[in-house]
Amino acid sequence: MVRYPANFQTEEEGGFVVTFPDIPEAITQGEDVEDAKRHAADVLEAALDLYLESGRPIPTPSRPRQGQHMIELPASVSAKVLVLNEMNVQGVRPAELARRLQVTPQEVTRLLNLRHATKIDALANALKALGKTLELRAV
C-alpha cells in the first residue's frame, strides 16, 4: 500500500491542520486526530486526481519523520498510482496502454480513474503490460 507522511499541526482554537510534504496541494483539517485522518485520506485522493488530470507524475512518498502520521491509500488507488507513475517513467500514453492490453481506450480511462472501482487483476495486467509485476504481501 502507498502511504504518505502527513504533518498534523495543532490549531490554537482546537483541532488540527493537516499538510503533506510530498503533495503540497493537499491541505485539510479536523476536529481531532481521527477526524483529521479521515479528511486527510479524502484530500489526498483529490489532490492525486489533480496530478492525474494535469498529466504530472504522482510524487513518491518520502520517508516519515518523527511525529508525522502516515495516511494510507486504498489498495486499488495504490496500484493505480504505481501504474500511472510507471506510465510516466516509460512515456506510455493511455492509448498505447490500451493497445498493449488489447482493450478500448475508454477501458484504460476507467482503469486510471482514481475514483473508479477497478479490480486488482486489471491493475496487475496493466503493470504486466508495462513490464512490471504487482506483488502483494501480508505483514
N, C-alpha and C positions, 0 to 999 in steps of 0.2 A: 504494500500500500504506500502511496505517496503521502508524506506528512510534511507540512510546512511549519517552521517555528513562528510563533506569534508573541508579540510583546503586549502585556496587559498592564496598562498604566492606570493607577487609582486616580479617580476624579475627586476634587475637593467636596463636591456636593453628593458624593457617593457613586458607586458603580465603577465601571472600567471602560477605557477606550482601548480598542484592540487594533494593532497595526502589524503588518507583515513586512519584515525587512526585504524579502525576495520579491514581493508583489506589492509595490508601494500604492497601487490603485485601490487595494483592499483595506478599507478602514470601517470600523463599526464600533458599537458599544453595547454594554449590557448592564443590567442592574446588579448582578452578582456573577461569580465566576462561571457557573453553569449556563446562565443566560448569555453571557458574553461568548462562551464556546459555541453555543447554538448559532448565534448571529455570525460568529467568525466563519463557521463552516459554510453558511449561505453566501456571505460576501466573497469568500474565497472562490467559490464556484462561479459567481457572477463576474468577478474580475478575470478569471481564466477564460470566460466567454469573450471578454473584450480582446484578449490576446488572440484568440482564435479568429474573431471577426476581422481583426486588423492584419492577420497573417504573420504576426510576430511569434517567435518561438516562446514557449512557456518556460519561464525560468526554473531551473533545477533547484530544489530546496537546499538551503545551506545547512550546515551542522548547527544544532541548537546550542544556545549559550545558557549559562546558568540563569534560572529564573524565567526562562521562556516556556510557554505552553506549546504543545505540538497539536496541530489541527490536521486531522486525517481526512483525506478524500475518500469517498466510497470506492469500492473495488473497481467498478466499471469506469468511473471517472479517472481513477489512477491509470488504468490500462489505456484509456483514450489519450491521456497526457503522454504516455510512452509512445503510442502510435504517432501522435501529432509531432512530437519532438524528433522522432526518427525520420518522419517525412521531411521535416525541415533540414535535418542534417544531410539527408541524401538528395535534397532538392526535388522530391517526388510530389507532384501536384495531385489533387484528388482524382482527376480524370485518369492519370497514369495508374493510381492505385486501383481504381475501378477496372481498368484493363487487366491488370495483374490478377485481380480477384475474379475476373470474368463475371462482373455484376454491373448493374447500371450506375451511372454517376449519382443518381438520387439515393441509391442504397449506401454509397460511400458518404454522401452528405449526412444521412441519418446516423451512420456509424460514427462520424466525427462530431456530431452534435452532443455537447456535454449534458444537455438536459433530456436527451432521448435515451430510453432504456435500451440497452444493447446486450445481447448475450455474450458472455465472456469468450465463447468459442469463435464468434465472429471477429472479436478483437485479437485473439490468438492467431487466427488466419491472416488478418491484416499485417500483424508483425512478421509472420512467416513469409508473406509476400514481400516484405522489406528485408528479408534475410536474417531476421531475429527470432528468438524463441521467448515466449511468455512463460515464466516459471512461477509457480505458486508454492507456498510452504506455510505450514502452521508453526508458530513459535510460541 
